[in-house]
Amino acid sequence: MKPRQKRFIFIIAGVAILGVAIGLILYALQNNVSLYFTPTQVFNKEAPQGRNFRIGGLVVEHSVKREGDGLTVNFDVTDTAKTMHVIYKGILPDLFKEGKGVVAHGKINESNIFIADEVLAKHDENYNASEVVNALKMANGAQSSVPASPVQGSSEYNKSSR
Amino acid sequence: MAINWFKYSAPSSFYALAGKLIPWFAWPAGVLTLAGLYIGFFVAPTDAVQSEAYRIIFIHVPASILSMFIYLVMAGYAALGLIFNTRLSSMMATALAPSGALMAFISLWTGALWGKPMWGTWWVWDARLTSELILLFLYLGFISLQASIEDPRRADRAGALLAIVGSVNVPIIYFSVQWWNTLHQGATMKLTGTSMHIAMQQAMFTMFFALWMYVIAIALSRVRSIILEREKNSQWVAELKEVGQ
């Protein structure tokens, strides 16, 4: 074998072995690499107990309620299988909306309510002209009460641990 | 007419070829940038969810794609240099690194500027953002490693190993949004189709090609400097009219 062929095989084999090794490490650390837990994972006690972590999912429609102080917000987060109640005191991002994605950082209290100290909005990968979306909404509204965008990206919130 | 491609693997002939090619990439880069920015600001409609703030996508996504693509090209050149001992391949890898680092930096920077108003945070340690940050560090590591070794041939080999090992990170960046829960949304551009308004796509692709042409032009001019520097004692460099004076 020529030295250059030897070097070629070394590089290919090296990258392959390294790739597999890193793949296994990342697979083992799956829960640490993921930014948030889904309500189902929290329900299955996969989330850390008594420690801060993030939960993510969709804000349930008609669940957002503001308290008298104007700063405290109550809402439910769902991954379409399980739902979790969240209380947050602070300013919400502009994109925070019912039916849209959200990631909250905080802790679970004794009565299984998630006390958040940070709420981030998670938007989806779809981009469309506002005129088009408004037109779709108008058309849909005339026929039935079906939302213009059926819970977008909801499958993404069912990525519980494999 | 058969072209002898191997002729251009000699630094002396590639130096001249690169000089002739640069305008063919630099001019399209400029024209496409103007066209892309025009479409992006005046033709592409307001987004339904993010209104005007989404327009940063026209620089963010092209820079992000290029930061990953340049890394693979750089690692490919580095591997060629390592396997075949071709000097020019290693010089191309060295020439691409600063552009790759710049694209990774633009990607992270525009991402932070976009993240604050939309997500509510400049930065979050999710898999996509963290792996892109590692990519920037890989570029900086490659540049520093090569700069720290005096002998160019040894610098090439050491850098090549780092570049090749680091290429494992690129698929991790790309698939991070599928493999793990991240704040960053999934891919808009997929092989199965896109979920983006057509005028927005036009602006994004125009900007992508503009940046791509820019990177080729700047890398070619950089490789010319590297060739001159490394071959400064050779006869053909002394005979160049831009050197002779």
Chai-1 contact restraints between the chains, C-beta under 6 A:
chainA,res_idxA,chainB,res_idxB,connection_type,confidence,min_distance_angstrom,max_distance_angstrom,comment,restraint_id
A,R4,B,I83,contact,1.0,0.0,6.0,A-B,restraint_1
A,R4,B,F84,contact,1.0,0.0,6.0,A-B,restraint_2
A,R7,B,I83,contact,1.0,0.0,6.0,A-B,restraint_3
A,F8,B,I83,contact,1.0,0.0,6.0,A-B,restraint_4
A,I11,B,A79,contact,1.0,0.0,6.0,A-B,restraint_5
A,I11,B,I164,contact,1.0,0.0,6.0,A-B,restraint_6
A,L18,B,V168,contact,1.0,0.0,6.0,A-B,restraint_7
A,G19,B,V168,contact,1.0,0.0,6.0,A-B,restraint_8
A,I22,B,V168,contact,1.0,0.0,6.0,A-B,restraint_9
A,V33,B,A127,contact,1.0,0.0,6.0,A-B,restraint_10
A,V33,B,W180,contact,1.0,0.0,6.0,A-B,restraint_11
A,S34,B,W180,contact,1.0,0.0,6.0,A-B,restraint_12
A,S34,B,N181,contact,1.0,0.0,6.0,A-B,restraint_13
A,L35,B,D126,contact,1.0,0.0,6.0,A-B,restraint_14
A,L35,B,N181,contact,1.0,0.0,6.0,A-B,restraint_15
A,L35,B,T182,contact,1.0,0.0,6.0,A-B,restraint_16
A,L35,B,L183,contact,1.0,0.0,6.0,A-B,restraint_17
A,Y36,B,N181,contact,1.0,0.0,6.0,A-B,restraint_18
A,G56,B,N181,contact,1.0,0.0,6.0,A-B,restraint_19
A,P93,B,G120,contact,1.0,0.0,6.0,A-B,restraint_20
A,L95,B,M118,contact,1.0,0.0,6.0,A-B,restraint_21
A,V103,B,L183,contact,1.0,0.0,6.0,A-B,restraint_22
A,L120,B,W119,contact,1.0,0.0,6.0,A-B,restraint_23
A,L120,B,G120,contact,1.0,0.0,6.0,A-B,restraint_24
A,L120,B,T121,contact,1.0,0.0,6.0,A-B,restraint_25
A,A121,B,W119,contact,1.0,0.0,6.0,A-B,restraint_26
A,A121,B,G120,contact,1.0,0.0,6.0,A-B,restraint_27
A,K122,B,L183,contact,1.0,0.0,6.0,A-B,restraint_28
A,H123,B,V49,contact,1.0,0.0,6.0,A-B,restraint_29
A,H123,B,Q185,contact,1.0,0.0,6.0,A-B,restraint_30
A,D124,B,Q185,contact,1.0,0.0,6.0,A-B,restraint_31
A,E125,B,Q185,contact,1.0,0.0,6.0,A-B,restraint_32
A,E125,B,G186,contact,1.0,0.0,6.0,A-B,restraint_33
A,E125,B,T188,contact,1.0,0.0,6.0,A-B,restraint_34
A,E125,B,S195,contact,1.0,0.0,6.0,A-B,restraint_35
A,N126,B,S195,contact,1.0,0.0,6.0,A-B,restraint_36
A,Y127,B,D47,contact,1.0,0.0,6.0,A-B,restraint_37
A,Y127,B,M196,contact,1.0,0.0,6.0,A-B,restraint_38
A,Y127,B,H197,contact,1.0,0.0,6.0,A-B,restraint_39
A,Y127,B,M200,contact,1.0,0.0,6.0,A-B,restraint_40
A,N128,B,A48,contact,1.0,0.0,6.0,A-B,restraint_41
A,N128,B,H197,contact,1.0,0.0,6.0,A-B,restraint_42
A,A129,B,P45,contact,1.0,0.0,6.0,A-B,restraint_43
A,A129,B,H197,contact,1.0,0.0,6.0,A-B,restraint_44
A,S130,B,T46,contact,1.0,0.0,6.0,A-B,restraint_45
A,S130,B,A48,contact,1.0,0.0,6.0,A-B,restraint_46
A,V133,B,A48,contact,1.0,0.0,6.0,A-B,restraint_47
